[in-house]
Amino acid sequence: MAYDPQIYSSYELNWQLHTQAGNQCLLAGSYLEALHAYRKAIALAELMLMTAKKERRHPEAIHAYVMACHNLADNLVKLEDFQVAETTMQQALDRVVDLMHATHYFQCLRIKAAKALKMVSLKVYEFYLRLGQQDKARRVFEHNTELAQMFFSQIQPRLLSV
């Protein structure tokens, strides 16, 4: 199948629209409407990511996915559904770490995933702090920092030798 930039652009545009709609609903206190918009944004971000993996283009798709998960988790906190919020954040972490270590994907996408790990780790850290779970926040952040450092230490020598 040939790469069609229209498909990715369509996913990205709709992701932006649903994200903006969710943000507006969240600010207005319409949490159930925001929930639906953010879930659509995640589905679109997953399509963007799938396209990025398959076509070896658009490594920034991982950031759209992480942002969509973060937005949904924030909304779930507003709805006091802390367990699903935590699961959503963990899902984002797992996806980023898996992608970062998947050597069959192109390097640029893997590096973007490692950078996204920083963003999602910070959001998870803040989430646990909000719940009063300082020890868990610290453990998760330290673990993810180690993963990122290990990733970059393994990839750096190859980058320098090219």
N, C-alpha and C positions, 0 to 999 in steps of 0.2 A: 504494500500500500504506500503510495506517495504521500509525502508531507503536504498537508493543506493548512496554510497559515490562517485561513478563515475559521477553521474549526477551533483552534486554540484561542483566537481572538474573540470568538463568540463565547466560549467558556469564561474567559477573563472578564469580558464586559458584563456578563450576567453575574459573575462572582462579585464584581464591584457594585453592581446595582443592589444585589441582595444584602451585601455587607452594609451599604449606606442605609438601606431601608431598616435593617436590624438596628443599626446605631441610632437612627432617628426614633424608632419605637422604644429602644432602651432608655433614651433620654426623656421620652414622654411618659415613661412608666408603664408602657404597654408591653409587659414582659412576655406574654404568650405570643403576641404577634412577632416580637423580636426573636423568640425561640424558633418560629417557623422560618423566618428569613435567614437566621444563622445556620439552621440545618440545611437549607438549600445552598447556602454559601459553601458549607463543608462539602456537599455532594459535588458542586462545581469545582472546588479546589482539588478534590480527588480526581476528577476528570482531567484537570490541568496537569496534575502530577503524573497521571498515567500517560498522558500525551508526551510530557517531558521525558519520561523514562524510555518510551518507545521510539520517539523521534530524535532523541539526543539534542534537544533544543529546550530553551526556556527553563534553565535551572532555578530561576526565581520562583517557580511554582511551589516549591517547598515552603517558602515564606507565606504565600497565600493560604496554604493549608494550615500552617501553625497559627496564623492570625485568625482564621475562621474558627479553629478549635478554642483559642483563647477567648474570642468574643462569645462563643456559645457558653463556655465555662463561666465567664463573668455574669452572663444572663441567668444561668442556673443558680449561681450564688444569690442573685436578687430574688429568685423564686424559692430560695432556701433548700434547694435540692443539691446538697453538698456532695453526696455520694456520686451522683451522675456527673457533677462538675469535676470531681477528682478523677473519675474514669475518663472523662474527655481530655483532661490535661495529660493523663498517663498515656492515652492513645496517641496524642501528639508527640510525646517524648519517645515512645516506642517506634513510631513511624520514622522520626528523625534519626534515631540511633541505628535502626535497621538499614535505612538508606545510606547513612554515613559509612557503614561497614560493608555494604554490598559492592564488592569489587567488580561485578559485571556491569555496573552502571558507569556512565562516563564521569571522569574525574571532577569536572566542573560542578556537576549536580551533587556529588558526594561532598565537595568542599562547601557548597551552599548549605547542605544539610548540617554540616559541622558548625557553621556559623549560626544556623537556625537553632541549634542546640543551646547556644548561649541565650537567645531570646526566650525560648520556651522554659529553660531552667530558671531564669529570673522570674517568669510568670508563675511557675510552680512554687518557687520559693515564697513569693508574695502571697500566694493562695494559702499555703500552710501557715504562714505568719498570721494572716487574717483569721484563721481558725484556732490560733493560739497553740499551734504545734511547732514550736521553735526547733526542737530536736530533729523532727522529721524534715523540716525545711532545710536545715543545715546539712543533714545526711544526703538528701537528694541533690542539693547543689554541689556538694563536695564530690559525690559520685560522678555527676555529669561533667564537672570540671576535669576530673581525671580521665574520663572517656575522651573529651575533646583534646586534652594534652597528648594523650597516647595516639590519637588519630593524626594530629599534626606532626608529632615526632616521627611517625612512620612514613608520612607522605612527604615531608620536607626534604629528606635526602634525595628522593627521586626527582623532585622539582629542581633541585640545585644541579643535578647531574645532566639535565636536559640541555 
